[in-house]
Amino acid sequence: MSSLPVFTEKNPTDAQLISILDYHYGDGLVYLPENTPWSLYTFARKLGYISEEGYVTKKGRELLAQYHECS
């Protein structure tokens, strides 16, 4: 059973975006977590959180920083 938020093809929530952005390595490359819909990754790219090359963008890092400050 996955603990990732369910993605419904609408605008993703911050929690859904963070669930995918958190799966990056030191170089910033985002890896798609198991059982995560490809459409969520694509949506994150369209929204500017992941670059065309697959790296977390400045916008994505800012979202992650906000989330980690609050938790």
PyMOL Python script that loads the backbone (N, CA, C, O; Angstrom):
from pymol import cmd

cmd.read_pdbstr("""\
ATOM      1  N   MET A   1       0.841  -1.168   0.000  1.00  0.00           N
ATOM      2  CA  MET A   1       0.000   0.000   0.000  1.00  0.00           C
ATOM      3  C   MET A   1       0.889   1.235   0.000  1.00  0.00           C
ATOM      4  O   MET A   1       1.799   1.350   0.822  1.00  0.00           O
ATOM      5  N   SER A   2       0.630   2.156  -0.917  1.00  0.00           N
ATOM      6  CA  SER A   2       1.452   3.344  -1.064  1.00  0.00           C
ATOM      7  C   SER A   2       0.947   4.470  -0.174  1.00  0.00           C
ATOM      8  O   SER A   2      -0.256   4.607   0.052  1.00  0.00           O
ATOM      9  N   SER A   3       1.877   5.274   0.325  1.00  0.00           N
ATOM     10  CA  SER A   3       1.487   6.416   1.139  1.00  0.00           C
ATOM     11  C   SER A   3       1.479   7.702   0.318  1.00  0.00           C
ATOM     12  O   SER A   3       1.262   8.784   0.862  1.00  0.00           O
ATOM     13  N   LEU A   4       1.713   7.588  -0.984  1.00  0.00           N
ATOM     14  CA  LEU A   4       1.711   8.761  -1.835  1.00  0.00           C
ATOM     15  C   LEU A   4       0.292   9.263  -2.035  1.00  0.00           C
ATOM     16  O   LEU A   4      -0.641   8.466  -2.133  1.00  0.00           O
ATOM     17  N   PRO A   5       0.116  10.600  -2.098  1.00  0.00           N
ATOM     18  CA  PRO A   5      -1.224  11.139  -2.339  1.00  0.00           C
ATOM     19  C   PRO A   5      -1.753  10.703  -3.697  1.00  0.00           C
ATOM     20  O   PRO A   5      -0.983  10.518  -4.640  1.00  0.00           O
ATOM     21  N   VAL A   6      -3.050  10.540  -3.795  1.00  0.00           N
ATOM     22  CA  VAL A   6      -3.690  10.124  -5.040  1.00  0.00           C
ATOM     23  C   VAL A   6      -3.769  11.328  -5.971  1.00  0.00           C
ATOM     24  O   VAL A   6      -4.152  12.418  -5.547  1.00  0.00           O
ATOM     25  N   PHE A   7      -3.409  11.134  -7.235  1.00  0.00           N
ATOM     26  CA  PHE A   7      -3.454  12.199  -8.231  1.00  0.00           C
ATOM     27  C   PHE A   7      -4.663  11.972  -9.119  1.00  0.00           C
ATOM     28  O   PHE A   7      -4.875  10.863  -9.611  1.00  0.00           O
ATOM     29  N   THR A   8      -5.463  13.021  -9.330  1.00  0.00           N
ATOM     30  CA  THR A   8      -6.726  12.864 -10.048  1.00  0.00           C
ATOM     31  C   THR A   8      -6.770  13.590 -11.390  1.00  0.00           C
ATOM     32  O   THR A   8      -7.860  13.839 -11.905  1.00  0.00           O
ATOM     33  N   GLU A   9      -5.616  13.937 -11.975  1.00  0.00           N
ATOM     34  CA  GLU A   9      -5.534  14.604 -13.269  1.00  0.00           C
ATOM     35  C   GLU A   9      -5.987  16.064 -13.226  1.00  0.00           C
ATOM     36  O   GLU A   9      -6.031  16.709 -14.273  1.00  0.00           O
ATOM     37  N   LYS A  10      -6.319  16.598 -12.074  1.00  0.00           N
ATOM     38  CA  LYS A  10      -6.605  18.016 -11.942  1.00  0.00           C
ATOM     39  C   LYS A  10      -5.328  18.672 -11.469  1.00  0.00           C
ATOM     40  O   LYS A  10      -4.294  18.013 -11.368  1.00  0.00           O
ATOM     41  N   ASN A  11      -5.382  19.956 -11.179  1.00  0.00           N
ATOM     42  CA  ASN A  11      -4.187  20.598 -10.644  1.00  0.00           C
ATOM     43  C   ASN A  11      -3.758  19.859  -9.388  1.00  0.00           C
ATOM     44  O   ASN A  11      -4.558  19.669  -8.472  1.00  0.00           O
ATOM     45  N   PRO A  12      -2.493  19.439  -9.343  1.00  0.00           N
ATOM     46  CA  PRO A  12      -2.030  18.699  -8.165  1.00  0.00           C
ATOM     47  C   PRO A  12      -1.931  19.603  -6.945  1.00  0.00           C
ATOM     48  O   PRO A  12      -1.696  20.807  -7.056  1.00  0.00           O
ATOM     49  N   THR A  13      -2.115  19.002  -5.795  1.00  0.00           N
ATOM     50  CA  THR A  13      -1.958  19.736  -4.537  1.00  0.00           C
ATOM     51  C   THR A  13      -0.468  19.873  -4.235  1.00  0.00           C
ATOM     52  O   THR A  13       0.361  19.201  -4.848  1.00  0.00           O
ATOM     53  N   ASP A  14      -0.137  20.740  -3.295  1.00  0.00           N
ATOM     54  CA  ASP A  14       1.256  20.871  -2.872  1.00  0.00           C
ATOM     55  C   ASP A  14       1.785  19.540  -2.353  1.00  0.00           C
ATOM     56  O   ASP A  14       2.932  19.180  -2.617  1.00  0.00           O
ATOM     57  N   ALA A  15       0.956  18.814  -1.621  1.00  0.00           N
ATOM     58  CA  ALA A  15       1.389  17.515  -1.072  1.00  0.00           C
ATOM     59  C   ALA A  15       1.737  16.543  -2.199  1.00  0.00           C
ATOM     60  O   ALA A  15       2.707  15.793  -2.091  1.00  0.00           O
ATOM     61  N   GLN A  16       0.959  16.550  -3.271  1.00  0.00           N
ATOM     62  CA  GLN A  16       1.250  15.674  -4.401  1.00  0.00           C
ATOM     63  C   GLN A  16       2.545  16.084  -5.091  1.00  0.00           C
ATOM     64  O   GLN A  16       3.352  15.230  -5.457  1.00  0.00           O
ATOM     65  N   LEU A  17       2.744  17.380  -5.267  1.00  0.00           N
ATOM     66  CA  LEU A  17       3.975  17.861  -5.889  1.00  0.00           C
ATOM     67  C   LEU A  17       5.186  17.529  -5.022  1.00  0.00           C
ATOM     68  O   LEU A  17       6.218  17.093  -5.531  1.00  0.00           O
ATOM     69  N   ILE A  18       5.061  17.733  -3.736  1.00  0.00           N
ATOM     70  CA  ILE A  18       6.169  17.442  -2.823  1.00  0.00           C
ATOM     71  C   ILE A  18       6.490  15.957  -2.821  1.00  0.00           C
ATOM     72  O   ILE A  18       7.652  15.568  -2.706  1.00  0.00           O
ATOM     73  N   SER A  19       5.458  15.124  -2.948  1.00  0.00           N
ATOM     74  CA  SER A  19       5.694  13.675  -2.949  1.00  0.00           C
ATOM     75  C   SER A  19       6.594  13.248  -4.091  1.00  0.00           C
ATOM     76  O   SER A  19       7.325  12.265  -3.971  1.00  0.00           O
ATOM     77  N   ILE A  20       6.551  13.972  -5.191  1.00  0.00           N
ATOM     78  CA  ILE A  20       7.424  13.628  -6.316  1.00  0.00           C
ATOM     79  C   ILE A  20       8.745  14.384  -6.240  1.00  0.00           C
ATOM     80  O   ILE A  20       9.792  13.826  -6.567  1.00  0.00           O
ATOM     81  N   LEU A  21       8.712  15.648  -5.814  1.00  0.00           N
ATOM     82  CA  LEU A  21       9.941  16.442  -5.737  1.00  0.00           C
ATOM     83  C   LEU A  21      10.899  15.901  -4.678  1.00  0.00           C
ATOM     84  O   LEU A  21      12.112  16.065  -4.804  1.00  0.00           O
ATOM     85  N   ASP A  22      10.377  15.270  -3.655  1.00  0.00           N
ATOM     86  CA  ASP A  22      11.220  14.689  -2.607  1.00  0.00           C
ATOM     87  C   ASP A  22      12.064  13.525  -3.122  1.00  0.00           C
ATOM     88  O   ASP A  22      13.026  13.125  -2.466  1.00  0.00           O
ATOM     89  N   TYR A  23      11.720  12.982  -4.279  1.00  0.00           N
ATOM     90  CA  TYR A  23      12.470  11.865  -4.852  1.00  0.00           C
ATOM     91  C   TYR A  23      13.531  12.381  -5.815  1.00  0.00           C
ATOM     92  O   TYR A  23      13.539  12.029  -6.994  1.00  0.00           O
ATOM     93  N   HIS A  24      14.417  13.213  -5.301  1.00  0.00           N
ATOM     94  CA  HIS A  24      15.542  13.673  -6.098  1.00  0.00           C
ATOM     95  C   HIS A  24      16.828  13.362  -5.335  1.00  0.00           C
ATOM     96  O   HIS A  24      16.845  13.241  -4.110  1.00  0.00           O
ATOM     97  N   TYR A  25      17.885  13.240  -6.101  1.00  0.00           N
ATOM     98  CA  TYR A  25      19.180  12.945  -5.503  1.00  0.00           C
ATOM     99  C   TYR A  25      19.994  14.216  -5.406  1.00  0.00           C
ATOM    100  O   TYR A  25      19.521  15.282  -5.801  1.00  0.00           O
ATOM    101  N   GLY A  26      21.200  14.130  -4.893  1.00  0.00           N
ATOM    102  CA  GLY A  26      22.058  15.290  -4.681  1.00  0.00           C
ATOM    103  C   GLY A  26      22.270  16.143  -5.918  1.00  0.00           C
ATOM    104  O   GLY A  26      22.482  17.351  -5.815  1.00  0.00           O
ATOM    105  N   ASP A  27      22.213  15.521  -7.082  1.00  0.00           N
ATOM    106  CA  ASP A  27      22.400  16.289  -8.314  1.00  0.00           C
ATOM    107  C   ASP A  27      21.122  17.017  -8.728  1.00  0.00           C
ATOM    108  O   ASP A  27      21.145  17.812  -9.669  1.00  0.00           O
ATOM    109  N   GLY A  28      19.993  16.754  -8.029  1.00  0.00           N
ATOM    110  CA  GLY A  28      18.735  17.430  -8.323  1.00  0.00           C
ATOM    111  C   GLY A  28      17.842  16.710  -9.312  1.00  0.00           C
ATOM    112  O   GLY A  28      16.734  17.172  -9.587  1.00  0.00           O
ATOM    113  N   LEU A  29      18.297  15.585  -9.857  1.00  0.00           N
ATOM    114  CA  LEU A  29      17.494  14.830 -10.814  1.00  0.00           C
ATOM    115  C   LEU A  29      16.341  14.134 -10.092  1.00  0.00           C
ATOM    116  O   LEU A  29      16.549  13.455  -9.086  1.00  0.00           O
ATOM    117  N   VAL A  30      15.132  14.307 -10.608  1.00  0.00           N
ATOM    118  CA  VAL A  30      13.936  13.725  -9.995  1.00  0.00           C
ATOM    119  C   VAL A  30      13.720  12.323 -10.555  1.00  0.00           C
ATOM    120  O   VAL A  30      13.757  12.110 -11.767  1.00  0.00           O
ATOM    121  N   TYR A  31      13.496  11.383  -9.661  1.00  0.00           N
ATOM    122  CA  TYR A  31      13.198  10.003 -10.038  1.00  0.00           C
ATOM    123  C   TYR A  31      11.751   9.730  -9.682  1.00  0.00           C
ATOM    124  O   TYR A  31      11.310  10.056  -8.579  1.00  0.00           O
ATOM    125  N   LEU A  32      11.024   9.149 -10.582  1.00  0.00           N
ATOM    126  CA  LEU A  32       9.604   8.890 -10.373  1.00  0.00           C
ATOM    127  C   LEU A  32       9.428   7.779  -9.341  1.00  0.00           C
ATOM    128  O   LEU A  32       9.875   6.653  -9.559  1.00  0.00           O
ATOM    129  N   PRO A  33       8.772   8.092  -8.210  1.00  0.00           N
ATOM    130  CA  PRO A  33       8.528   7.060  -7.203  1.00  0.00           C
ATOM    131  C   PRO A  33       7.645   5.945  -7.772  1.00  0.00           C
ATOM    132  O   PRO A  33       6.809   6.182  -8.644  1.00  0.00           O
ATOM    133  N   GLU A  34       7.841   4.755  -7.272  1.00  0.00           N
ATOM    134  CA  GLU A  34       7.046   3.610  -7.708  1.00  0.00           C
ATOM    135  C   GLU A  34       5.558   3.894  -7.485  1.00  0.00           C
ATOM    136  O   GLU A  34       5.174   4.478  -6.472  1.00  0.00           O
ATOM    137  N   ASN A  35       4.743   3.482  -8.428  1.00  0.00           N
ATOM    138  CA  ASN A  35       3.281   3.635  -8.384  1.00  0.00           C
ATOM    139  C   ASN A  35       2.812   5.086  -8.488  1.00  0.00           C
ATOM    140  O   ASN A  35       1.670   5.394  -8.145  1.00  0.00           O
ATOM    141  N   THR A  36       3.677   5.970  -8.954  1.00  0.00           N
ATOM    142  CA  THR A  36       3.286   7.358  -9.168  1.00  0.00           C
ATOM    143  C   THR A  36       2.919   7.534 -10.632  1.00  0.00           C
ATOM    144  O   THR A  36       3.682   7.133 -11.511  1.00  0.00           O
ATOM    145  N   PRO A  37       1.767   8.125 -10.908  1.00  0.00           N
ATOM    146  CA  PRO A  37       1.373   8.302 -12.301  1.00  0.00           C
ATOM    147  C   PRO A  37       2.328   9.240 -13.048  1.00  0.00           C
ATOM    148  O   PRO A  37       2.751  10.271 -12.524  1.00  0.00           O
ATOM    149  N   TRP A  38       2.650   8.860 -14.263  1.00  0.00           N
ATOM    150  CA  TRP A  38       3.519   9.675 -15.102  1.00  0.00           C
ATOM    151  C   TRP A  38       2.900  11.059 -15.304  1.00  0.00           C
ATOM    152  O   TRP A  38       3.624  12.043 -15.457  1.00  0.00           O
ATOM    153  N   SER A  39       1.588  11.140 -15.305  1.00  0.00           N
ATOM    154  CA  SER A  39       0.900  12.418 -15.512  1.00  0.00           C
ATOM    155  C   SER A  39       1.221  13.420 -14.403  1.00  0.00           C
ATOM    156  O   SER A  39       1.230  14.624 -14.660  1.00  0.00           O
ATOM    157  N   LEU A  40       1.484  12.958 -13.182  1.00  0.00           N
ATOM    158  CA  LEU A  40       1.853  13.863 -12.098  1.00  0.00           C
ATOM    159  C   LEU A  40       3.225  14.478 -12.376  1.00  0.00           C
ATOM    160  O   LEU A  40       3.424  15.675 -12.172  1.00  0.00           O
ATOM    161  N   TYR A  41       4.164  13.665 -12.839  1.00  0.00           N
ATOM    162  CA  TYR A  41       5.491  14.157 -13.213  1.00  0.00           C
ATOM    163  C   TYR A  41       5.364  15.185 -14.331  1.00  0.00           C
ATOM    164  O   TYR A  41       5.982  16.248 -14.278  1.00  0.00           O
ATOM    165  N   THR A  42       4.567  14.866 -15.336  1.00  0.00           N
ATOM    166  CA  THR A  42       4.357  15.769 -16.466  1.00  0.00           C
ATOM    167  C   THR A  42       3.731  17.079 -16.011  1.00  0.00           C
ATOM    168  O   THR A  42       4.121  18.154 -16.467  1.00  0.00           O
ATOM    169  N   PHE A  43       2.768  16.984 -15.118  1.00  0.00           N
ATOM    170  CA  PHE A  43       2.111  18.182 -14.589  1.00  0.00           C
ATOM    171  C   PHE A  43       3.119  19.037 -13.826  1.00  0.00           C
ATOM    172  O   PHE A  43       3.121  20.258 -13.976  1.00  0.00           O
ATOM    173  N   ALA A  44       3.973  18.423 -13.013  1.00  0.00           N
ATOM    174  CA  ALA A  44       4.993  19.157 -12.262  1.00  0.00           C
ATOM    175  C   ALA A  44       5.944  19.877 -13.215  1.00  0.00           C
ATOM    176  O   ALA A  44       6.394  20.985 -12.923  1.00  0.00           O
ATOM    177  N   ARG A  45       6.250  19.258 -14.344  1.00  0.00           N
ATOM    178  CA  ARG A  45       7.088  19.910 -15.360  1.00  0.00           C
ATOM    179  C   ARG A  45       6.357  21.091 -15.976  1.00  0.00           C
ATOM    180  O   ARG A  45       6.942  22.161 -16.141  1.00  0.00           O
ATOM    181  N   LYS A  46       5.097  20.913 -16.316  1.00  0.00           N
ATOM    182  CA  LYS A  46       4.326  22.000 -16.919  1.00  0.00           C
ATOM    183  C   LYS A  46       4.189  23.183 -15.974  1.00  0.00           C
ATOM    184  O   LYS A  46       4.157  24.332 -16.416  1.00  0.00           O
ATOM    185  N   LEU A  47       4.110  22.913 -14.684  1.00  0.00           N
ATOM    186  CA  LEU A  47       3.973  23.975 -13.685  1.00  0.00           C
ATOM    187  C   LEU A  47       5.316  24.625 -13.325  1.00  0.00           C
ATOM    188  O   LEU A  47       5.349  25.610 -12.588  1.00  0.00           O
ATOM    189  N   GLY A  48       6.418  24.077 -13.843  1.00  0.00           N
ATOM    190  CA  GLY A  48       7.725  24.680 -13.626  1.00  0.00           C
ATOM    191  C   GLY A  48       8.483  24.191 -12.414  1.00  0.00           C
ATOM    192  O   GLY A  48       9.470  24.812 -12.021  1.00  0.00           O
ATOM    193  N   TYR A  49       8.050  23.087 -11.801  1.00  0.00           N
ATOM    194  CA  TYR A  49       8.739  22.545 -10.635  1.00  0.00           C
ATOM    195  C   TYR A  49       9.873  21.596 -11.018  1.00  0.00           C
ATOM    196  O   TYR A  49      10.789  21.352 -10.232  1.00  0.00           O
ATOM    197  N   ILE A  50       9.796  21.069 -12.230  1.00  0.00           N
ATOM    198  CA  ILE A  50      10.815  20.166 -12.763  1.00  0.00           C
ATOM    199  C   ILE A  50      11.190  20.689 -14.147  1.00  0.00           C
ATOM    200  O   ILE A  50      10.315  21.027 -14.944  1.00  0.00           O
ATOM    201  N   SER A  51      12.480  20.755 -14.428  1.00  0.00           N
ATOM    202  CA  SER A  51      12.945  21.261 -15.719  1.00  0.00           C
ATOM    203  C   SER A  51      12.688  20.242 -16.825  1.00  0.00           C
ATOM    204  O   SER A  51      12.345  19.091 -16.555  1.00  0.00           O
ATOM    205  N   GLU A  52      12.856  20.677 -18.064  1.00  0.00           N
ATOM    206  CA  GLU A  52      12.708  19.782 -19.217  1.00  0.00           C
ATOM    207  C   GLU A  52      13.682  18.602 -19.133  1.00  0.00           C
ATOM    208  O   GLU A  52      13.400  17.516 -19.639  1.00  0.00           O
ATOM    209  N   GLU A  53      14.820  18.829 -18.493  1.00  0.00           N
ATOM    210  CA  GLU A  53      15.834  17.775 -18.359  1.00  0.00           C
ATOM    211  C   GLU A  53      15.559  16.845 -17.187  1.00  0.00           C
ATOM    212  O   GLU A  53      16.230  15.825 -17.036  1.00  0.00           O
ATOM    213  N   GLY A  54      14.560  17.193 -16.338  1.00  0.00           N
ATOM    214  CA  GLY A  54      14.198  16.323 -15.227  1.00  0.00           C
ATOM    215  C   GLY A  54      14.762  16.720 -13.876  1.00  0.00           C
ATOM    216  O   GLY A  54      14.730  15.926 -12.936  1.00  0.00           O
ATOM    217  N   TYR A  55      15.279  17.938 -13.764  1.00  0.00           N
ATOM    218  CA  TYR A  55      15.859  18.401 -12.510  1.00  0.00           C
ATOM    219  C   TYR A  55      14.887  19.302 -11.755  1.00  0.00           C
ATOM    220  O   TYR A  55      14.059  19.980 -12.364  1.00  0.00           O
ATOM    221  N   VAL A  56      14.992  19.306 -10.428  1.00  0.00           N
ATOM    222  CA  VAL A  56      14.189  20.209  -9.609  1.00  0.00           C
ATOM    223  C   VAL A  56      14.628  21.633  -9.937  1.00  0.00           C
ATOM    224  O   VAL A  56      15.821  21.936  -9.926  1.00  0.00           O
ATOM    225  N   THR A  57      13.672  22.498 -10.227  1.00  0.00           N
ATOM    226  CA  THR A  57      13.957  23.891 -10.549  1.00  0.00           C
ATOM    227  C   THR A  57      14.017  24.730  -9.277  1.00  0.00           C
ATOM    228  O   THR A  57      13.777  24.233  -8.176  1.00  0.00           O
ATOM    229  N   LYS A  58      14.339  25.999  -9.447  1.00  0.00           N
ATOM    230  CA  LYS A  58      14.344  26.913  -8.305  1.00  0.00           C
ATOM    231  C   LYS A  58      12.954  26.952  -7.670  1.00  0.00           C
ATOM    232  O   LYS A  58      12.827  26.946  -6.446  1.00  0.00           O
ATOM    233  N   LYS A  59      11.924  26.992  -8.495  1.00  0.00           N
ATOM    234  CA  LYS A  59      10.541  26.996  -8.001  1.00  0.00           C
ATOM    235  C   LYS A  59      10.261  25.731  -7.188  1.00  0.00           C
ATOM    236  O   LYS A  59       9.613  25.791  -6.143  1.00  0.00           O
ATOM    237  N   GLY A  60      10.747  24.599  -7.666  1.00  0.00           N
ATOM    238  CA  GLY A  60      10.567  23.337  -6.952  1.00  0.00           C
ATOM    239  C   GLY A  60      11.313  23.319  -5.628  1.00  0.00           C
ATOM    240  O   GLY A  60      10.786  22.841  -4.624  1.00  0.00           O
ATOM    241  N   ARG A  61      12.538  23.837  -5.620  1.00  0.00           N
ATOM    242  CA  ARG A  61      13.324  23.889  -4.380  1.00  0.00           C
ATOM    243  C   ARG A  61      12.664  24.807  -3.358  1.00  0.00           C
ATOM    244  O   ARG A  61      12.688  24.532  -2.159  1.00  0.00           O
ATOM    245  N   GLU A  62      12.076  25.899  -3.840  1.00  0.00           N
ATOM    246  CA  GLU A  62      11.376  26.814  -2.930  1.00  0.00           C
ATOM    247  C   GLU A  62      10.163  26.135  -2.295  1.00  0.00           C
ATOM    248  O   GLU A  62       9.909  26.306  -1.103  1.00  0.00           O
ATOM    249  N   LEU A  63       9.418  25.367  -3.085  1.00  0.00           N
ATOM    250  CA  LEU A  63       8.267  24.641  -2.546  1.00  0.00           C
ATOM    251  C   LEU A  63       8.721  23.615  -1.509  1.00  0.00           C
ATOM    252  O   LEU A  63       8.106  23.487  -0.450  1.00  0.00           O
ATOM    253  N   LEU A  64       9.779  22.894  -1.806  1.00  0.00           N
ATOM    254  CA  LEU A  64      10.314  21.916  -0.850  1.00  0.00           C
ATOM    255  C   LEU A  64      10.773  22.600   0.431  1.00  0.00           C
ATOM    256  O   LEU A  64      10.521  22.098   1.527  1.00  0.00           O
ATOM    257  N   ALA A  65      11.441  23.738   0.304  1.00  0.00           N
ATOM    258  CA  ALA A  65      11.925  24.462   1.487  1.00  0.00           C
ATOM    259  C   ALA A  65      10.757  24.921   2.352  1.00  0.00           C
ATOM    260  O   ALA A  65      10.817  24.808   3.576  1.00  0.00           O
ATOM    261  N   GLN A  66       9.699  25.436   1.735  1.00  0.00           N
ATOM    262  CA  GLN A  66       8.520  25.857   2.491  1.00  0.00           C
ATOM    263  C   GLN A  66       7.905  24.683   3.235  1.00  0.00           C
ATOM    264  O   GLN A  66       7.525  24.801   4.400  1.00  0.00           O
ATOM    265  N   TYR A  67       7.813  23.562   2.556  1.00  0.00           N
ATOM    266  CA  TYR A  67       7.208  22.370   3.167  1.00  0.00           C
ATOM    267  C   TYR A  67       8.045  21.883   4.346  1.00  0.00           C
ATOM    268  O   TYR A  67       7.505  21.565   5.406  1.00  0.00           O
ATOM    269  N   HIS A  68       9.347  21.826   4.162  1.00  0.00           N
ATOM    270  CA  HIS A  68      10.214  21.298   5.215  1.00  0.00           C
ATOM    271  C   HIS A  68      10.350  22.253   6.392  1.00  0.00           C
ATOM    272  O   HIS A  68      10.642  21.819   7.506  1.00  0.00           O
ATOM    273  N   GLU A  69      10.141  23.556   6.161  1.00  0.00           N
ATOM    274  CA  GLU A  69      10.135  24.514   7.259  1.00  0.00           C
ATOM    275  C   GLU A  69       8.916  24.311   8.144  1.00  0.00           C
ATOM    276  O   GLU A  69       8.992  24.473   9.362  1.00  0.00           O
ATOM    277  N   CYS A  70       7.790  23.955   7.528  1.00  0.00           N
ATOM    278  CA  CYS A  70       6.533  23.793   8.258  1.00  0.00           C
ATOM    279  C   CYS A  70       6.422  22.452   8.963  1.00  0.00           C
ATOM    280  O   CYS A  70       5.644  22.314   9.907  1.00  0.00           O
ATOM    281  N   SER A  71       7.184  21.465   8.523  1.00  0.00           N
ATOM    282  CA  SER A  71       7.018  20.130   9.123  1.00  0.00           C
ATOM    283  C   SER A  71       8.016  19.865  10.207  1.00  0.00           C
ATOM    284  O   SER A  71       8.006  18.789  10.805  1.00  0.00           O
TER     285      SER A  71
END
""", "prot")
cmd.dss("prot")
cmd.show_as("cartoon", "prot")
cmd.util.cbc("prot")
cmd.orient("prot")
